Amino acid sequence: MKDVRILAIETSCDETSMAIVKNGKEVESLTILTQMDTHANFGGVVPEIASRMHTENITMVLDETLRKAHAKIEDLDAIAVTYAPGLLGSLLVGVECAKTLSLVYKKPLIAVNHTMGHIYANNIESDIVYPTLALIVSGGHTDLLILKSETEMESLGSTIDDSIGEVYDKVARVLGMPYPGGPQIEKASLKGEDTYELPHPMQEEGYNFSFSGLKSYIINLVHNERQRKNEIRINDLAKSFQIVAVDELTRKVKYALQKTGIKNFILAGGVSANKYLRSEMAKLCDEMNVSFHVPNMIYCTDNAAMIGCAAYPLYQAKKFSDFTLNAKSSEDIKSYIEKELK
Amino acid sequence: MNTLYIDTHDKKIVFAYYQNEKLIRKKEREENQDHSRICISTLEEFLKEIKKTIQDIQDIVVVSGPGLFTGVRLGVTIAKTLAYTLNIPIRSLTSLECFLPVKEEVKYLAMKEKNGYFLGKLNYNRTQIEEYQYITKEEYQKQTNCIEKEEINYEELIHFAHQKEPLNPHQVNPFYVKKIEVEE
């Protein structure tokens, strides 16, 4: 079979990234230009600044990506781009660049859902074995799905309020840690003890997640303690928070694995870079005799290689977009599955 | 020399095609939907209408703003991606420079925006803009020696643009003028 090489573009948040991916697996080149240092000055991603930086850097990232693979766009098979979900202004820069390339080189344009990218990142270093349970955890998502086959998925549940990544960032902020909060919480928790009693979210059965109760509890706790001029044991609180938050995730995954009897599990999304979460999930899978997959760190956070992977089945199914493709800031995975895969 | 002109700084998007600075055709489109849906499809239609291909384009002139933030970004992204991939010269113009030269004896050229005006300070013979600023409607009311223009001379504009040195596509960036909250 002829090799399929896709140029993929990802600009959904604060990383300008492009990649060339062969056959949905082999990463020929990957460039990730992160704006993290800039946004850290403001305590979080400033959407307008993110869009501006994408525009400034887009052709340089393209140039670098092509040079690293010694590739010419005319020799590639398609242009793939993240069109949803994410920051609208940021997504638009990638989408417009992709359309321009598609127009110049007469290559098919493939619109990729960012969350699907996180799932397909698991195809890079191993192969997704179907059926598999997948948990996507990131700044915008907390989704639990069953991947039945390459084209068949079922959404089990997702967060009913804040995503896990958002909660990490907000808890980090109230504890006075710089953005991005996830790695800071993790670092602090290693130095702490689990001495805070925190409420466990949503005790009832089911697959939906809720983190806002936990978040509000911590924010109130910190404010009250500060008002009473009591010391806040930041490292301990980070540790207790992380234990409860991750427990919520593992509990739901365990329940889903038991109910469905599925023997494969994928962890994906930016928060899957969290080492404690990885080790707890690995432990759970080990206990349940389930094969556990999580992408290499570089493919967990936002990157275009995963977009190239997710574009491959769409290429084969000839699911191409025309030039009226628009970016969308939100598109939950459930409606995406209903629209695209059914 | 075949020049493509791209202007998306406003609700109305404009593509124009020139041969040796002579305007061959221009296409305007104004719709109450997102620029992103219509920009590239309009460009594709336009080239078809004038029976040209994207490879016929030999240089690009893009309006870099000020204007709608997202609008300007789309035009600039398209223009720099075209210039980079086609390996052709690119020049940028500000949305106020499109009205040069100003015949009236004034010091300032103004362009209306949603909540205020972009103001350009003209040089002595009103052929260049020396400084840009954003002012509120109230400030504009008090502004004297100022003119707001509507008519663009498209051939004059391309001649003006070609006086400039071409830019490296990587260095072509939007010109916002207006500050955003976090910058203030």
Interface residues (C-beta under 8 A of the other chain):
Chain A: F42 V46 E48 I49 S51 R52 T55 E56 I58 T59 M60 L62 D63 I73 G89 L92 V93 V95 E96 C97 K99 T100 L101 L103 V104 Y105 D322 F323 T324 L325 N326 A327
Chain B: D34 S36 R37 I38 C39 I40 S41 L43 E44 I54 F69 T70 R73 L74 V76 T77 I78 K80 T81 L82 Y84 T85 L86 P169 H170 N173 P174 Y176 I180 V182
